[in-house]
Each structure stands twice: as C-alpha cells, then as structure tokens.
Amino acid sequence: MNMSGVNTVTEFILLSFPCSREVQVLLFMLFSVSYILTLVGNGAIVCVVRLDHRIHTPMYILLANFSFLEICYINTTVPNMLRNFLSETKTISFTACFLQFYFFFSMGITETFLLPLMAFDRYLAICRPLHYPTIMSIPPCMNLVALCWVTGFLCYPVPIYFITQLPFCGPNTIDHFVCDPGPLLALSCTPAPGIELSCSILSSLIIFITFFFILGSYTLVLRAVLHVPSAAGRRKAFSTCGSHLAVVSLFYGTLMVMYISPTSGNPAGIQKTVTLLYSSVTPLVNPLIYSLRNTDMKAALRKIQMCTKISQSMRTHQCIKIRMIIFSLSVFLV
C-alpha cells in the first residue's frame, strides 16, 4: 500500500525453518506429534483435577491452572508454525503478527508469575505447615491465580503499541517462526533505542525478580528438608524440588538469553532453538515433571479407572470423557 510515497508493510513473512520440502514435511509431522502430546498431557491434568474432588487443594489448583496456561501458550505459536511448514507463502498479516506477539508475551509473563506462586505454595506447605491452611486456602489461591493472569496480560500492551507505531517500509522477512520483538525492531526503518531499552528493562525486571523469588523459596524449602529425620522423606523432597528447579532453570535460562537484550545480535538459528525450548519443549515435559509422576495424581487416575470398571455398562457422556482422560494419561504413564 502506498502512503505519501512510502511503502508501508501490510504483512510479514515468517521464514520459520528454511529447508527442503521433504524436511519441511518431516518437521511438520514431528511438531504435530509434539503438539498433540502437549495438549493431551496438560489437558489430562486439567480434567483429572476437575473430576477428582480429593485433590481440590491449592497445589493441584495451581497445577491445573499451569497446565491450562501451557495449552494456551503453545497455541499462540505452534498452529501457525505447522501451517507455515506446508505453506508456500508463509505470510502473516501485520495485525495478526502483533496479536501473536501480544498473546505470546502475555502467556509467557503469566507463566513467570505462576511459577513463583507455585514455589511459594511449596514453601508454605513445607516450612510453615501450621499456617498453610490459613494463608493458602482455596479462595486466596484463586485470587492469586487471577492476579497472575490479569497482571500478565497488562504488562506489554503499551510497549507493543509503540512498536506498532514504528515505520515498517520493508523488507518484511522475519527469520523466525514467531513474531518476536528482536526481529521486529530490526525491521523498523528508523532505530528505536528507547523502545528497545524499555522492553529490555521490563523483561529484565520481570525475569530476575520472579527467578530470584523462586530460587529463594526453594532454598528455604531445601534447608527445611535437610532437617527431616526420614531419609525417604528427604529423597522425595529433593527429587520433587530438583525436578521443579530443572524446569525453572530451562525456562528462565532461555528467557534470559532471548529477552534481557532483544536485539543483542544472537544468530537467527540460536534464537529459534532457544525459543523452541521454552515455548514448545517445556510445555511438553511439564506434565511429566509436575504432575503425571505424582503419587496423588496416580491415585486420582486409579480412582477414575475404578469408576469406569463399575460403570462399564453405561454409555453416558461422562463415562466417555473419563475413558478419554485415561487414554491420555496412559500415554505418559506407560
């Protein structure tokens, strides 16, 4: 479109992973399987927590919200990436690009708020067990979860608005599979150091404050665990905290590489790999680490299995949903 003699970009081209057609199809199949497993694993957690009233506790309410967030998070990037694998043009409109940018970042920021809340929940349960039922009952827990979601979606509208006001007069090719601030700022016809600095400061504050909060919470948890007299209890606690910290380290480590300085000059290949790690790999492994290897979650699964055995002759809608959940969980628990 021509406006005052200046060519204005109306769409972008997401290169994704440039390679031969055969490799594109192979990548499509690989990421399709990963996408389905992520939806199944996280969706199963949400359904099991919803159906089993015995695990309607703050810990599992947080896990269910976290799994629902992972479903939303992966849907901001993977469907469009899969479409691009089979597309010849690989285009995305200007509006759709910035909408993806907004939801992708909002979901990511919400996750950086939910993870500290989950760490705080474990800290209260282990280090302050007498105060835990009062501080972290279900109503305050739900209020804190809602605060995480609302705050996560309110952090980036202003920076994104200012980026949309930058002149994009070409080229319009983004060497990435998602509309990310670094590549977008690089395409602007005029430098925007103020916007870049504000994005960097905002990202740094969110990442470092929440990361050190998690680190502090688990440090106190581990210190308390060292005083547990039972060796089996210590091993269980160390295993749980170690798994959680592994996911936190993977998620936050990749975020720090990408967004502390969004235009720091990382090669496009490294940017894509790092983005894949926190946007696709962590949502895939989180069900295994956080829930599906959890004793209470297995007990909830056995209860649902017993329910289906008792109701084998029934063909109600609820029984069909239960069988779907069992099949979903069996994928991860076999």
SULJO-V762454 format. One record per residue. PHI is phi in whole degrees, 0 to 359 (999 if undefined). OMEGA is omega in whole degrees, -180 to 180 (* if undefined). NEAR is the number of other ideal C-beta (glycine too) atoms within 8 Angstrom. Layout:
BEGIN
phi->PHI omega->OMEGA near->NEAR
phi->PHI omega->OMEGA near->NEAR
END
This chain:
BEGIN
phi->999 omega->-177 near->5
phi->256 omega->179 near->6
phi->229 omega->179 near->6
phi->56 omega->176 near->3
phi->78 omega->-179 near->4
phi->248 omega->178 near->8
phi->285 omega->-179 near->7
phi->257 omega->-180 near->10
phi->289 omega->177 near->11
phi->249 omega->176 near->6
phi->206 omega->178 near->10
phi->242 omega->175 near->14
phi->249 omega->177 near->11
phi->268 omega->-177 near->14
phi->294 omega->-178 near->11
phi->58 omega->-179 near->10
phi->241 omega->-178 near->10
phi->294 omega->179 near->4
phi->193 omega->-178 near->6
phi->292 omega->-178 near->5
phi->299 omega->-179 near->5
phi->295 omega->179 near->6
phi->292 omega->177 near->9
phi->300 omega->179 near->12
phi->295 omega->178 near->10
phi->298 omega->178 near->8
phi->295 omega->177 near->11
phi->301 omega->-180 near->11
phi->294 omega->-178 near->8
phi->297 omega->-178 near->8
phi->287 omega->175 near->13
phi->294 omega->178 near->9
phi->297 omega->178 near->8
phi->299 omega->-180 near->10
phi->296 omega->-180 near->13
phi->295 omega->179 near->8
phi->297 omega->178 near->10
phi->295 omega->179 near->15
phi->296 omega->-178 near->10
phi->294 omega->-177 near->10
phi->297 omega->-179 near->17
phi->288 omega->177 near->15
phi->296 omega->179 near->11
phi->295 omega->179 near->14
phi->298 omega->180 near->16
phi->301 omega->-177 near->12
phi->291 omega->-179 near->11
phi->296 omega->178 near->15
phi->297 omega->180 near->14
phi->291 omega->-173 near->7
phi->273 omega->-176 near->9
phi->263 omega->-177 near->11
phi->288 omega->179 near->4
phi->293 omega->-180 near->8
phi->253 omega->172 near->11
phi->278 omega->179 near->9
phi->241 omega->-179 near->7
phi->306 omega->-178 near->10
phi->301 omega->-176 near->10
phi->279 omega->172 near->13
phi->295 omega->176 near->14
phi->296 omega->179 near->14
phi->296 omega->179 near->13
phi->295 omega->177 near->12
phi->295 omega->179 near->10
phi->297 omega->179 near->14
phi->293 omega->176 near->17
phi->297 omega->177 near->10
phi->298 omega->180 near->12
phi->296 omega->177 near->14
phi->297 omega->178 near->14
phi->295 omega->-176 near->10
phi->298 omega->-177 near->13
phi->290 omega->179 near->14
phi->284 omega->177 near->8
phi->281 omega->-174 near->10
phi->235 omega->-168 near->13
phi->294 omega->180 near->11
phi->304 omega->179 near->8
phi->292 omega->178 near->12
phi->295 omega->178 near->12
phi->296 omega->178 near->12
phi->298 omega->-179 near->8
phi->293 omega->178 near->11
phi->299 omega->-177 near->13
phi->256 omega->-177 near->8
phi->264 omega->177 near->8
phi->273 omega->-175 near->3
phi->271 omega->180 near->5
phi->59 omega->-177 near->10
phi->267 omega->174 near->9
phi->218 omega->-177 near->12
phi->293 omega->180 near->9
phi->304 omega->-179 near->10
phi->296 omega->-179 near->6
phi->297 omega->179 near->8
phi->298 omega->-177 near->13
phi->283 omega->172 near->12
phi->293 omega->176 near->8
phi->298 omega->176 near->14
phi->306 omega->-177 near->14
phi->296 omega->-177 near->11
phi->290 omega->178 near->10
phi->299 omega->-180 near->14
phi->288 omega->-179 near->11
phi->296 omega->177 near->12
phi->296 omega->180 near->13
phi->297 omega->179 near->12
phi->293 omega->176 near->14
phi->301 omega->177 near->14
phi->295 omega->178 near->14
phi->292 omega->175 near->14
phi->269 omega->180 near->13
phi->289 omega->-179 near->14
phi->299 omega->174 near->13
phi->298 omega->178 near->12
phi->296 omega->177 near->12
phi->295 omega->177 near->13
phi->295 omega->178 near->15
phi->296 omega->177 near->10
phi->299 omega->179 near->13
phi->293 omega->178 near->15
phi->298 omega->180 near->13
phi->297 omega->-177 near->13
phi->295 omega->-175 near->11
phi->265 omega->-175 near->10
phi->267 omega->-180 near->9
phi->228 omega->-174 near->9
phi->297 omega->-180 near->8
phi->287 omega->180 near->4
phi->269 omega->-174 near->8
phi->302 omega->-178 near->10
phi->299 omega->-179 near->6
phi->279 omega->-176 near->5
phi->285 omega->-173 near->9
phi->245 omega->171 near->10
phi->281 omega->-173 near->9
phi->296 omega->180 near->9
phi->300 omega->176 near->6
phi->298 omega->179 near->9
phi->298 omega->180 near->13
phi->295 omega->177 near->9
phi->295 omega->179 near->8
phi->293 omega->177 near->9
phi->297 omega->179 near->13
phi->299 omega->178 near->8
phi->297 omega->178 near->9
phi->300 omega->-179 near->12
phi->295 omega->-177 near->9
phi->296 omega->-179 near->8
phi->296 omega->180 near->11
phi->300 omega->-179 near->14
phi->273 omega->180 near->10
phi->257 omega->-174 near->6
phi->283 omega->-168 near->11
phi->249 omega->180 near->10
phi->302 omega->-177 near->9
phi->293 omega->177 near->6
phi->302 omega->-180 near->11
phi->294 omega->178 near->12
phi->301 omega->-179 near->8
phi->294 omega->177 near->10
phi->293 omega->179 near->15
phi->295 omega->-180 near->7
phi->276 omega->177 near->5
phi->289 omega->178 near->12
phi->282 omega->175 near->8
phi->248 omega->-175 near->11
phi->249 omega->179 near->8
phi->104 omega->1 near->6
phi->290 omega->-176 near->4
phi->236 omega->-178 near->10
phi->263 omega->178 near->7
phi->253 omega->-179 near->13
phi->278 omega->-178 near->6
phi->199 omega->176 near->14
phi->255 omega->180 near->12
phi->216 omega->176 near->13
phi->284 omega->-174 near->14
phi->247 omega->-175 near->13
phi->297 omega->-179 near->11
phi->302 omega->178 near->12
phi->299 omega->180 near->13
phi->292 omega->178 near->13
phi->296 omega->179 near->14
phi->292 omega->-180 near->7
phi->275 omega->-179 near->11
phi->295 omega->-179 near->12
phi->288 omega->178 near->6
phi->236 omega->178 near->6
phi->296 omega->-179 near->4
phi->227 omega->-178 near->11
phi->297 omega->180 near->6
phi->294 omega->179 near->6
phi->294 omega->179 near->12
phi->299 omega->180 near->11
phi->295 omega->-179 near->8
phi->295 omega->177 near->9
phi->297 omega->-179 near->12
phi->295 omega->-180 near->12
phi->294 omega->-180 near->8
phi->298 omega->180 near->11
phi->297 omega->-179 near->12
phi->298 omega->-180 near->9
phi->299 omega->-178 near->8
phi->297 omega->-175 near->11
phi->293 omega->-174 near->14
phi->289 omega->-180 near->8
phi->297 omega->-179 near->8
phi->292 omega->-179 near->12
phi->295 omega->-179 near->10
phi->290 omega->174 near->8
phi->295 omega->178 near->11
phi->298 omega->-179 near->13
phi->300 omega->179 near->8
phi->295 omega->-180 near->8
phi->298 omega->-178 near->13
phi->287 omega->174 near->14
phi->296 omega->177 near->8
phi->294 omega->178 near->10
phi->296 omega->-179 near->15
phi->295 omega->178 near->11
phi->297 omega->178 near->8
phi->291 omega->-178 near->10
phi->295 omega->-180 near->13
phi->298 omega->179 near->7
phi->266 omega->177 near->6
phi->288 omega->-176 near->9
phi->290 omega->-177 near->4
phi->279 omega->178 near->6
phi->294 omega->179 near->5
phi->295 omega->178 near->6
phi->295 omega->178 near->10
phi->295 omega->-180 near->11
phi->298 omega->-180 near->8
phi->296 omega->-179 near->8
phi->293 omega->179 near->13
phi->297 omega->180 near->10
phi->296 omega->-180 near->8
phi->296 omega->-179 near->9
phi->294 omega->179 near->13
phi->297 omega->179 near->8
phi->295 omega->180 near->10
phi->297 omega->-179 near->14
phi->292 omega->177 near->9
phi->296 omega->179 near->9
phi->293 omega->179 near->13
phi->299 omega->-179 near->12
phi->295 omega->179 near->8
phi->296 omega->-177 near->12
phi->293 omega->-176 near->12
phi->286 omega->178 near->12
phi->299 omega->179 near->8
phi->291 omega->177 near->12
phi->298 omega->-179 near->13
phi->296 omega->178 near->9
phi->297 omega->-172 near->9
phi->275 omega->-162 near->14
phi->243 omega->174 near->11
phi->294 omega->174 near->10
phi->224 omega->-170 near->6
phi->298 omega->179 near->13
phi->240 omega->-175 near->9
phi->281 omega->175 near->7
phi->94 omega->176 near->4
phi->297 omega->177 near->10
phi->303 omega->-176 near->6
phi->301 omega->-180 near->9
phi->298 omega->178 near->6
phi->292 omega->178 near->9
phi->301 omega->-179 near->14
phi->294 omega->-179 near->11
phi->297 omega->-179 near->8
phi->295 omega->179 near->12
phi->297 omega->177 near->14
phi->300 omega->-177 near->9
phi->300 omega->-176 near->11
phi->272 omega->-177 near->13
phi->263 omega->-176 near->15
phi->234 omega->-176 near->14
phi->286 omega->-179 near->10
phi->297 omega->175 near->13
phi->297 omega->179 near->13
phi->286 omega->-175 near->11
phi->271 omega->-178 near->9
phi->301 omega->177 near->14
phi->301 omega->179 near->15
phi->294 omega->-173 near->9
phi->281 omega->-172 near->10
phi->273 omega->-167 near->14
phi->225 omega->-168 near->10
phi->289 omega->171 near->13
phi->257 omega->-177 near->6
phi->270 omega->-176 near->8
phi->298 omega->-180 near->5
phi->295 omega->179 near->9
phi->292 omega->177 near->14
phi->294 omega->178 near->9
phi->296 omega->177 near->9
phi->296 omega->178 near->14
phi->296 omega->179 near->12
phi->297 omega->178 near->8
phi->297 omega->179 near->10
phi->293 omega->177 near->14
phi->297 omega->179 near->9
phi->296 omega->178 near->8
phi->298 omega->-179 near->9
phi->289 omega->178 near->12
phi->294 omega->179 near->7
phi->292 omega->-174 near->6
phi->252 omega->-176 near->9
phi->298 omega->-177 near->6
phi->279 omega->-178 near->3
phi->273 omega->178 near->6
phi->231 omega->-179 near->4
phi->282 omega->180 near->7
phi->298 omega->-178 near->5
phi->293 omega->180 near->6
phi->296 omega->177 near->11
phi->297 omega->178 near->9
phi->297 omega->-179 near->9
phi->297 omega->-180 near->12
phi->296 omega->178 near->9
phi->297 omega->180 near->8
phi->295 omega->179 near->13
phi->299 omega->178 near->12
phi->298 omega->180 near->8
phi->298 omega->-178 near->13
phi->291 omega->-179 near->12
phi->296 omega->177 near->8
phi->300 omega->-177 near->10
phi->267 omega->-173 near->11
phi->264 omega->-180 near->8
phi->293 omega->* near->4
END
